[in-house]
Amino acid sequence: MRPASQGVGGSPQTLERESQGVGLREATASDIAAIQAIYAYHVENGTGTFEEVAPDQAEVNRRWEAIVAGRLPYLVSELDGQVQGFAYASHFRPRSAYRFTVEDSIYVHPDAVGRGVGRLLLGELIERCTALGLRQMVAVIGDSANVRSVQVHAAHDFQRTGVLTAAGFKFGRWLDAVFMQRTLGAGNETLPGD
């Protein structure tokens, strides 16, 4: 598998893997408008993110640059030249002891929901993070009622590890945060670098 990042503004490299005509590739600066539109939809209409005001393109670009500068994967799925979804891994927490643990984020265009795009993105994200020597991936899923996200993660061997009850408040109601986790590579069976 290729490295997760080609650097900011690098050219996309389409992956060999495709599903139902949907291709995966590394996100580039030219994808920011599509990524921002997909994310804004979820901010404004869903509970999968606890963000309440959609970031503008400049902020989405800043966040993308931070992920790729950290040499973590940031992927888009594409069908007929249109971005169908995106996924990335970010450090779970900033403290150095967490350096082998990442959190995944996946968002799919509303017209592509239920077509396997999220599952495809998550599978590639897991492979990329494993190849980087990371050992754990955590999903923090907004809203216990977010069944699709729970199912996509369970299909990739994530285990439910806990729930923060009523941790968020959005759209006039309390929302849980569901934690799921999966081991990458050797997990904790070996020390890093072994």
N, C-alpha and C positions, 0 to 999 in steps of 0.2 A: 504494500500500500504506500502511496506517496505521502510525503510529509503534509501535515494539516494546513500549513500556511505557505503561500508564495510571497507573502509580504503585501503591504498596502498597494492597491492599484495594479497588482499582478494580473496576468491574463488567466482566464478560467481554464481549467482542465477538466473536460468531461470524463466522468468515471466510466469504467467498462460496464458497470452494473446499471441496468435499466429495468423498470417494471411497468408494464402496461403503457409503454411509450414515454413514461416519465423518466427523464435523465437527472442525474445528480452531478453537481459541480461545486467548486469553491465559489463563494460569493465574492463579487468585485464591487468597486465603487459604482459601477453602472447599475447595480441591482438595488441601490439604496432607496430609490423612489418606490419600487414595488414592495420592498421589505417594510418600509414605513407605512404604506397603505394597508398591507395585511395586518401589521401590528396595531395600527390605529383602529381598524375594525374590531379587533379583539379587546382593546382597551375600552372602546365605547359601547360594545355590545355584549361582552362576556365577562366571566369571572375567573377565567384561567390565569389572568394577570391581575394583581392587586393595584396596578398603576391605574389612576383615574383620569389623568389628562394625557392624551396621546403626545408623545414627543415629536418634534418636527424632524425634517430630514437631516438637518445639521446635527441634532443630538443623536439620531440613529447612526449617522456616519461616524460620530465620535465614539459611540459604543462599539461599532464594527471595527474601527481602527484599533481600539484597546484590545479586543479579542485577538485579532490577527497579530498585533505587536507582541502579545504574550504567547505566540506560536500555538494557539489553540484552534481547533477547527470551527469554521463558520461556513455552512453549506446552504445551497438553494436547490430546490427541485424545480424542474422546468418541463413544460409540455408545449410543443409548437412555438418555442421562443418566449413563452409567458411563464413568469415565476409563479409556481403553485404553492410554495411554502418555503420555510427556512428553519434551520436549526443550528444551534451553536452550543459549545461547552464553555463554561466560565469557571473560575476558581470558586469553590464552594464557600470559603471564608477567606479573609485576607491574612490571617495568622499563618506563619511559615509551616507549622506542623500539619496544616491541611493541604500541603502542596501536591499530594498524590490523589486528592479527591476533587472531582469536578461536579458541577451541577449542569444538567441539560435544560435547554429551552427549545421548544418546538411550536411553531405557529403555521397553520395551513390556511390558504385562501378559502373563504366560505363556500365557494363553488366547487372546491376540491375535497371538502370534508367527506370522509367515509370511503375514499377511493384508494386508501393504502399509502398515501403520500407521507403521513406522519410516521407510519411504521417503517417505511423505506429510509426516511431521513434519520430516524433514531438508530436503525441498524448500522448505517454507515458511520454515524457519530460514535457509536460504541467501538467499532473497528478502528477508527482513527485514534481515539483516546487510548485504546489498548496498545496500539502501535507506538504511542508516545511514552509508554511506560507508566501510565496512570493506573491506579489500583482500585478506585471506587468511583461510582457515578451515583449521584443523588438527584432525585426528581422532587421538586417542591410544587405540588399540584394545587392550584387554587380551586377551592370549593369541593366538598365531598361529593356533590352531585355531578362533577365533571367525569362522568363514567367513561367517555371515549379516551381521555388521557390516561386514566387508570388502566383501561384495557390494553392500550398500546404499550404501556410500560410493562404490564404483566406478561404480554406476549414476548417481551425481550428479557424475561427472567428477573424483572425487578420484584422485590418483595416489599410489602407494606411494612414500614418500620415505626410509624406513629402518626398521630394527628394532633395538630394544635387547634383545639376547639375554639371557634368564634374568634380567631386571630385577626381577621380582617372585617372591614365594614364597607360595603359597596352596594350601590343601587338600593339603599334603604334596608339592607339586611346583613346579618352576621354571616361570615364565611369561615369555614375551616380551611386549614392548610394541611394537605395530606403529604406525608413523607414516604417516598419509596426509594429503595437502594438496590444496586447490583454490583457484584464484584467484577472487576476488569482484570484480565490476565490471571496472574498467580494470586491476586488479592493480598491477603496477609499471611499466606503460606511461606513466603520468602521475604527477605529484606530488599529494599530498593537497590537496584544495581546487581542483584544476584541473577 
